[in-house]
Amino acid sequence: GQPLGVLDGIPIAVKDNFNTAGIETTCASNMLKGYISPYNATVVQKLLDQGAVLLGKTNLDEFAMGSGSTDGVFGPVRNPWSYSRQYKEKSVPKPHSQDEESDWVITGGSSGGSAAAVASYTCFAALGSDTGGSTRNPAAHCGVVGLKPTYGLISRHGLIPLVNSMDVPGILTRCVDDAAVVLGSLAGHDPKDSTTIQDDFKPFELPNLTDVSKLSIGIPKEYHAPGLSSEILALWSKAADLFKNAGAKVIEVSLPHTSYSIVCYHVLCTAEVASNMARFDGLEYGHRSDMNKSTESMYAATRREGFNDVVRGRILSGNYFLLKQNYENYFIKAQKVRRLIANDFVKVFRSGVDILLTPTTLSDAAPYMEFIKEDNRTRSTQDDILTQAANMAGLPAINVPTALSERGLPIGLQFIGRSFQEKQLLTVAKWFEKQVKFPMIQLEEVKRHEHNVFQHQKSASFT
């Protein structure tokens, strides 16, 4: 009967790579099938302490390695927009010979389950994790807000690690104000995570920005990347004009090392993956093979049976980069390039730019059958190209759903802010969200009496 906090009774969902006491945590892998953690991740505990109600764990790519949420042992995540009136009205009717069951689009990854849960009204907020864009990418494809906070602002304790130096718990909500509320509940120092900030974090309420004339918005020219769809390019340009017409200063900026970031990211990512995955050996917890010829054969069989090809491939690559003869040429060089990428951002922000405006993804969500034609590594290289630089530099970034594509699917744009300046970033994102009036998803199953709500929410400037 006692109120617990600002999230009293609010339904939430949690990506299945956050430990939850008494509830299975699998990372969508056979390796952790049946594993029940003895403790809650700090972020999960904080949500529960604030009165949030955990509805369930959400699907992901195995061990969060992927950009489509299609590679976990529970099967792929379907994008709720595949079943929306907006998409159905625009999609070309398929001949009866084609399987209608396969006519759906992906959510993006690796936090696709969390994004789908929020987009389909299953919960008000969900936790994802963001290593190279895994919260913002599915947020863009599912038409929700996806916030990646500054590295160190939110505790990683209890988040099963992928890349320790880049992982950040991400927040998925349906509007920017909700993201600010959840951030206020989660941020701050955690004695169990030495990488969190020491200062106290004071939750904030987002002001209603009316005057953007003092803002300087940077448009990084390098984000005009190969493969960027003409639709998203036009939308990006339209958004820049929106700020300019409202009085903000909009300038083109350069982040010269952006083109090297994806290669650098994959070297550092696989190197840390190789180290982090060493704990899954079949001895202490998780899957253990029946192979009992020797300890070594048991290790090998356990890892062969427990991990999918994607995870094994990244472990092998990472160990290759960390070999004594390769260490200088790959790992050390990648660390130096990472520093250059981070310095690019520092220089741009020192020049007076407040916020960077970029696309989040290269296109709207791909149909599942098309998406699986390419291998996971190729897809991750393409799909994270616009998001992972923010992780390399540890900067806060947010996806704001902006408009519907010609196919009736969501397109989002990304704002990148200065370190620990979440309030400014979210305030600008909220102003932008108000201008674009992104339409609500009209799921086929939603009753007609809600029609007037949808009418009220229709997109104005960006349709």
Buried (B, 14 or more C-beta within 10 A) or exposed (E): EEEEBBBEEBBBBBBBBBBBBEBEBBBBBBBBBEBBBEBBBBBBBBBBEBBBBBBBBBBBBBBBBBBBBBBBBBEBBBBBBBBBBBBBEBBEEEEEEEEEEEBBBBBBBBBBBBBBBBBBBBBBBBBBBBBBBBBBBBBBBBBBBBBBBBBBBBBBBBBBBBBEBBBBBBBBBBBBBBBBBBBBBBBBBBEEBEBBBEEEBEBBEBEEBEEBEEBBBBBBEBBEBEEBBEBBEEBBEBBBEBBBEBEBBBBEBEBEBBEBBBEBBBBBBBBBBBBBBEEBBBEEBBBBBEBEEEEEEBBBBBBEBBBBEBBBBBBEBBBBBBEEEBEEEBBEBBBEBBEBBBEBBEEBBEEEBBBBBBBBBBBBBBBBEEBBEBEBBEBBBBBBBBBBBBBBBBBBBBBBBBBBBEBBBBBBBBBBBBBBBBBBBBBBBBBBBEBBBBBBBBBEEBEEEEEEEBEEEEBEEBE
